[in-house]
Amino acid sequence: MTEYIEVQTAAGRVRGRWRPTTGGTGAPRSAAFLGIPFAEEPIGDLRFQAPVPKAPWGGVLDALEFAATAQRGDPGVTLIPEPSVEGDSTLNVNVFTPDPTAAGLPVLVWIHGGGYFAGSPASPWYDGRNFNRDGVVTVSISYRLGFDGFGWIEDAPSNRGVRDWLLALEWVQQNIAAFGGDPERVTIAGQSAGGGAVLTLLGMQKAQHLFHGVYAISGALGDVAAPRAEAFGRALAASGGVPPTVAGLSTLSEDRVLALQKKATQLGPSSLTTMIEEGLPLGPAIDGDLVPRPTRESLRAGTGADKPLVIGATDDEFTMAFAGKAAKALRWVPQAVLLNRFGVPKSIRADYLAANADVVRLGKARLAGRVLTDRMFRTSVPRIAAERGDAPTWLYRFSWPSGHFGFAEHCLDVPFFFDCLDGPSMEALAGPNPPQELADDVHGAAVAFIATGDPGWTRHDGDAGAVRVYDRPTRDVADAYASVRALL
């Protein structure tokens, strides 16, 4: 079997490499084309500007290794292995296909998470080989992060990271047929900040022509208010001793901006409530241009109503934040103080605690984790479903308890979605021997949705609508988000 394969894109020829798929009975091999640039390097005069499409190149570009990532340095211990890759050409895509000579295959475009300031498309968990096995062309994209991607600058284009997503999706429209994909069958998906990204795109009028379905996993919407974005940008520039302009900020090195950003976004005890109520300070901002209003308002007004949406979360996204010493300390915190700390009004506490009696019995740390999870992630699932009205929407919960943590934590569902339980760093997240049958369920429904626009269970229909609960066994449950109703 030939190891290498070449494809002609609009900007030039690229060389990829064949690899085997794993499990299943579909396509036995997958071609990976890594680090294809879709834009010019965002450095120098282009650093704080909208992305510029990549100029054509001559010859054949080797797409055999991951290209540069916007994430820099050692990310430390992360739930998903997301390595940093040095270099300047950070605006690139990775394309995985079962057959570049095919025609009309459905397409998945993956946007990684990381709080809009971290994360990497070079994760082995985002390899599209097993989506390829099942007939889906897969693309993962790299985009500018943190202040370079989302920080307010007086005379620079807003939402530069969002503009990176848009240009990457334009690249998919122009080039995916050369890899066997159908530009009229593109599903965008992401997890955490990536899940928020695809919801942002779903609510953007200017993005509607670029995709045809959305799969939002634990979506964390940005929707940074314009005054907050501007205040953060001015404060960061001031801390660097420069005016909040392109000229001023360009005098600061990338390392210096990253250091200022890290200091400005450190979470202290008093900032937890702010994060719960207002979200992160860096992320897609309501700029009056690309994002003219909050995403949920746009969805309520009907934007994206023709696009099918699958949306859900894990049951205990951030409960691991209260493990160890924090769990011991919380034993002495009165329940009322804990609930007040997380912004749960007195008027609804009795109803909320009754609806979550199973978690309350497990102690204060588990309750704190569930409240934080509900406020930041799980309440948005039924809210967005309701705001979309009759638009085709399917809800799920990922409830299988990790063999390591003992609950369904943040990121746990990602390797099941990609069907990569044989990948590295799995035991630290999922414990030993995570169930392949559950991966078959999660991944299989994703393939069905990408291919047909229907994941295979009953779509949302008010509180009585079915919710797919991923556990052992996987089952469909009516009103499975009832435990967050008091918070709505």
N, C-alpha and C positions, 0 to 999 in steps of 0.2 A: 504494500500500500504506500502511495506517495505521501511523504510527511508534510509537504508544504502545498499551499493552494493560493492562487492569486485572484483578485477581484478588481475590476475597474470601477472606481468611484468618480464622482463629478470632478474632483480636484486632482486625481491621479490614481495610479495603480498601487495596491497594497498586497502584502504577502502575509498570510496567516498560517496556522499549523493545525493539523488534524490531531484529535485526542479521542480516546474511547469515552462513551457514556457509561453510566453505572446503573444496575438494576433495570427493572422493567423489560418490556419486549419490543420497544420501538426502535428508532434509528440507533445503530450500534456505534456511531461516531459523531463528533461535533467539531466544527472548525472554529477556532478562536482567532479573532483579529483584535489585537490589543493596542490601545493607545493611539487610535487614529485621530489626528487633530481636526476639530471642526471649526476652530477659530485660531487667530494669530495669538502668540504668547501675550498675556496681559501684563506686560512689563513696560518700563519706560513711559513714553507718552500714552500708552494704551492701558496703564495700570488701573486707573479709576474711570475708565470709559466703558461704554457699551461694547460688547464683544464684536470683533471684526471677522467676517468669514475667512477661513483659511485660503490663502492664494494657492493656485495649482502648483504642483511640483512635477519634476521630470523623473524618469526612471521608475523604480519600484521601491516603495516605502516598506521597510520591514515592520510588521505589526505583530511582533513575536513576544514582546515583554510589555508589562504595564508601563504607561508613561507617567509623567510627573503628576502628583496629587497636590491639591490646594492645602491639605493638611500637612503640617511641617513637624519634623522631629519625632521623638518617641511619644506616642499617645498614652503610654502607660498601660495599666491593666484596664481593658475594655471588655464588655460583654460579647461583642462581635470582633473577631480578629480583622482589623482594618489598618494595614500597614501604610506608612508614609513613603512616598517615592520622591526623591529630590529632582529638581529641574524646574524649568520655566514654562514648558508647554503644558499647562495645567488644564486647558480646555480641550478635552479629548473624550472619545467614546470607545467602549469595548463592545465588539459585536460577536455574537455566538450564533452559528447557524448549522443546521443539520445538512444543508445542501444549497450552495449558492446558485445552482442551476435550476432549482425549483421555482415555482411561481405561485404567488397568492397565499403564502403561509402567514398565519396570524403572528403578530409582533407584540412583545412585552418590552417596555422601556422602564428601567429601574432607576429611581432616584434615591441615593443613600441618605441615611439619617446622620445624627451627630449634633443635634441642637443648633444647626445652621453655622456652627463654628468649628466643627470637627467632622470626622468620618472620611471614608475612602472607598472609591469604587473598585479598588484592587483587592478587596476581601475575597478569599477563596470561597466564602459562602455565597457570593453573588455570581459565581460562575454559572453560565446558562446552559451547561452541558445537558442537564436532565430535563430542562424545558425543551431543548433541542431534541432529545430522545423522543419526546412526546409531540413533536411537530411544531414547536413555537420558536421563532427567531427571537433572540433576546439581546437587548442593548443596555449597558449601564453607562451612566454619564458622570463626568467630573465637572464641577462648577466651583466658582469662587466662594470662599467661606468667610465668616467673621466680618470684620470691618471692611476689608477689601471688597467683599461681595454684597454687604447689606448696610454698611455704615452711611449715615447722612453726611454729605459734603455739599457745601453751599453751591458750587458751580459744576457739580458732576451729575451724570445721569443717576436717577434713583434705582434701587433694586437691581443692582448689576448682576447679582446671583440669579435672580429671576430671569433677566435677559439672557443669561447663559443657558438656562433651561429651555427658553424659547428657541434660541439658535440651534441648540442640540436637537430639538424636536423638528426644526426645519431641515436639519441635516438628515434626519431619519426619513422625512417625507421625500427628499430628493434622492436618497441613496439606498434605501432599504431593499428596493426591488432587486438591486444587484446582488444582494445576499439571499435572495429567495423569499423575501417578505413582501407583504401587501401594505402599501402606505394607507390604504383605506380600512385597515383592521389593526389599529394600534391601541393597545391598552397601556396606560401609564400606571405605575405602582410604586410604592415606597413605604418605608416604615419609620415611625417616630417623626423627626423633622422631614424625612422623605414622604411620610404619609401626609404631613401638613402641606408639603410642597404640591402634591398631586391634588389636594383639596383646593389650594390656592389657584392652581391652574384650572380646575373645574369651574371656579367662580369668576374666571377672567374672560371677558368677552373677546379679547384679542388673541386668546389661545385656542378657541373652540375648533378651529379647522385643523389642529395638529394632532388630535387623538379622538378615540371613539369609545373608550371605556376607562373606568378608574377603579383601582383596588387600593384602598387606604388602610394600612395596617398601623394601629396605634398612632393615628395622626395627631401631631402637635402643631396647630395653626400658629403662624407668626402674627399677622395682622397687628403689627406694631403701630400704635397711633402716631400720626405725623408729629405732634409736639414732643412726644417722648423720643422719637427717632432723632429729631433735631437737637434736643437737649443732650442726648447721649453723644452725638457727633461733635457738638461744640465743646462738651466737657473733655472728650478724649483729645481733641486737638489742643485745648488749653493745657492739659496735663503734659502734652509733648512740647509745649512752648511755641506752637505755630498757629497761624490763622486757619479756620476750618474750610480751606479752599484746596483745590487740586494742587496749586503751586506750593502752598504751605505744607500739606501732608506729604507731598512727593519728596520733600527734603528728609523725611523720616524713613529709615530703612524698614524693610519688611519685619525684621526681628524686633525693632523698636515698636512698631505698631502692634505686633502680637503681644509684646510685654505690656503695653498700655491697655490693650484690650483685656488681657487676663486679669490685670489689677482691677479694671473697671467692672468686670462681670463676676468677681468673686462673691459667692453666696455666704452671707452671714445670717445669724439668727433672725434679724429684722427684715431680711430680704426675702424670706420664704413666702410670707404673705403676699408680697408684691409679685413674686413669680407666679403664685397661684392665681392671683386676680388679673394680672396684666401680661403674663407670659414672659418670654425672654426679651432682653432689650435689643438683640440683633436678630433679624429675620425679615421676611417680606413685610414691607411697611405700606400703610395706606397712603399712597403718594398722590392720589388724584389723577394719576395717569394710567399706569398698568393696573394698579389696584385702587380703583376709585372709591371703594367703600369696603367695610368688613366683609369677609368671604361669606359668612352665613347670611348676611343681608342680600348679597348677590344671588345665592342659592334660593333664598326665599322669593326673590323677584323672578325666578325662573331661568337664570343663567345655568347652562349645563343640564337642563331638564331632559334633553334628548339623549344624554349619555347614561348608560347603566353604571351603577356604583355598588361595589361591595365595601362595607366598612365595618370595623370591629376593633377589639382591643383584648389584651390579656386581662385576667381577673385581678392581678396584683402587680401592676407595672413597676411601682417604685417601693414595694414593701421591703426589698433588700436594703434600702437606705436606713432602716431602723433595726438592723441586726446587731449582734454583739453588744458593745458597751451602750449603744443607744437604747437597745431593748431593756437593758437593766435599769437605765435611768428613767425610762418611761413608766416603769412599774410604780414609781412614787408620784407620778403626775396625775392629779384628779382628772377624771374623764371629762368633766365640763371644761376644764382648762385646755385639755388637748383639743376638744372640738372647737373651742373658741379660737385656738391658735390656727386652725385650718379654715376658719371663716364659715363654720356651720352655724346658722342662726338658731337661737334658743327655741324658736317656734316650731322647728322641724326636727329637732334632735330626737325626740321620742320615736317619731315615725321612722327616722333613718336607722336608729339603733335596732328597732324591732325588725326592720327589713333585712338587717345584716347581723342577726343574732348569732348565726354560725361563726362569723368572724369575731364578734365581741367575745365569745367564749374562749377564743384562742389567745386573748391578752391584749394589752395596750399597744404593743409594737405592731401586731397584725392589724389592729383597728386603725392606727395611724397610717400604716401603709395603704389600707383600703380607702381611707378618706382622701389621701393625697392622690391615689390612682383615680378615684372617681372624679375629683375636682378637675384634674388635669387632662384625663383621657376618656373615661367611660361615659361621663354625662354627654359628651359631644356626639356619641354614636346615635342615641335616640333623638337628640335634638336635631341633628343634621337630617336624619331620616324624615322627621316630621316637617322640617322646613322645606324639604324637596317635594312634599305633597304626593302627587300621583306619579312622580318620576320613578323610573325603575330602580329600586334600592333593595339590597339584601344585607342583613345584619348577621354578624357572628360574634361569638365569644370564644377565646382560647382559654380553656380552663384546666388543661392537663397539668398537674403539679410536677415541677421539675424534680428529678431524682436527686438533685444537689441541694436546691433551696427548699423544696417541699411546698412550693406554690408556683403559680404561673406568672413568672416575672417578665419584665421588659426584655424584648429581643428574643424570648424563648421560641416564638413561633416562626422566626425567620428561616432557620434551617429546615423546618418542616415545609414551609412554602417552596423553597428551592429544592427540596428532596435531596439534601446533602448531608444526611446523618453520618456518613462515612468521612466527613471533612474534619479538619484539625480543630483543636480547642473546643470540642463538643462537650466533653464530660464536665468541664468547669461550669457550663451553663445548664446542661440538661441532665447531668448525672450519667451513670453507666447505662448502656443499653436502652436508649430512647426508642419508643415503639415505632417500627417501620410502618405498621398499619395506620398510625396516626398521620405520618407523612404522606402515605397513599391518599388519605382522606383530604388533607389540606391542599397538597399539591394537585391532586386530581380535580378538585373543585376549581382551583385557580386555572388549570389548563382548560377546563370546560368553559369558564367565564371568558377567558381570552379568545377562545375559538368561536364561541357562540353568543356571548353576551348574557349567559345565564349560568350561574354556578351550580344549579341543581337542587335548590330547595326553594320553598315558597317565599316570594318577595314580601317586603315589609308592607303591612296593612294596618297601621295603628298599633295600639298596645297589644292586640291579640295576634299580631303577625308572628310568624315563625322566626326563630333565631337559631342558626346552626351553632351548637355548642360542641367545640372540639375537645374531646376527652376520651377516655376509654370506658364505655364505648362513645363514639360520636353520636349525637342525637339532635333532633329538632325540638325546641322547647318554646311554647307560647309565652310571650311577655318576659323573656329571659333577662331583660334589663330593669325589672321591677325594683331591684334593690337600690337603684339610683333615683327613683321617681321623686323622693322627697327633696332632692337637691335641684330638681328641675323647676 
